[in-house]
Amino acid sequence: MNYFRIKETISIHQPLFIPWIPYMARLSVSDTFVVLDDVQYRKDYYQNRTIIKERKSERREWLTISVKHRLEDTIKSVEIEKNNILKKVKNKIYHNYHDKKYFSIYWEPIESLLINSESVKLIDLNLSFIELFFDVLNINKPSIFFSSVICENRDRTEKIINICQFTQKKIFLNGWGRSLEIHNQERLREEIIFVRLDKEKVMREVYNEFLEQGLGFLDIIFNYSPKIILNNIEIIRQIYLEEVTECLNER
């Protein structure tokens, strides 16, 4: 078992469809992952699509799950269209990656997931792929909770605080984006320690291909050995660990 979790850390995020490696690395190093399932579904975002590469040209293209939704639907309410979309997704993955070096290692569980999926909910499919990543790379999974079960607070800042209090985690791992800037920074600092991933360090030390914006992890696992993938997750873990240590020392 490959163990990357940093004690007392938490990640809170929407469940994306076959996310890119930095997302999966953050979940791998988190002690707890809270699935943000009760926020509004975002149309034409990474919740129902990911990026893959065309087999011959290496051109980036979308791999999309067609869904049924209304404007006000939360992520947990969105359903997959029943027009053989999972079969189409399976065939598209096979067409573009069947001749890649590490395809044979992973194809069977991926094919089984798409063939045997019985849920009509998009969130179930997304979480199944996230768990598949942990399983095929033998990574110790974080504890998983759902925000809709923890609290109903609609205030964004208080929702994060409530979730951290419920899970008894005070170290919030963020990516290198600016998602926390929509929150009350002063209020957050009163209750939690939030750690932003150092983008410059990651760009300098992690394989460039792993950081290609939006490129789903399927492209990485089919093209790179498990050892290389795990080594790059460990690099991201060390960068987070340095940031966590620095934040704790400042308090």
Secondary structure, DSSP 8 states (H G I E B T S, - for coil): -B---EEEEEEEE---SS-BHHHHHHHHHEEEEEE--SSB--TTSTTSEEEEE-TTT--EEEEE--EE--TT-BGGG-EE-SSSHHHHHHHHHHHHHTTSTTHHHHHHHHHHHHHH----BHHHHHHHHHHHHHHHTTB---EEEEHHHH----SHHHHHHHHHHHHT--EEEE-SS-GGGGS-HHHHHHH-EEEE--HHHHHHHS-GGGGSTTBBHHHHHHHS-HHHHHHHHHHHHHHHHHHHHHHHHH-
